[in-house]
Amino acid sequence: MPQSQISHCRSVVEYDEGDALVIRNATRVDIPRIVEIRALVRENKLRDPSRVTIEDICWFIDNPGMQS
């Protein structure tokens, strides 16, 4: 299985080289991918995507609901 990654505001799901599932908290480095995926979703689309700012994403990264 190729190395893949799915990002969202709270955590990042990755497959490591041994195909093991790894879940980690998102970091600010993940923001471009979070924005990209958020723009591509077909379900739960935001009516006005501009209302979710980079500052909002940073807040959720800095205040995660789940701790690692």
C-alpha angles and dihedrals in degrees: 000000000000118000107268138175136201116193132195134159098278108034145000124232115209138172113222125213091277091052091250115150112243123188119193137165114268118252132202088264087067094057097098091052092044090054092046094051093043089055092050100050118118097194125056090017115183114243090216112020091186089071090071103072132191086251089058091051090048090052092054091047091049092045105040121182091220123046124216 
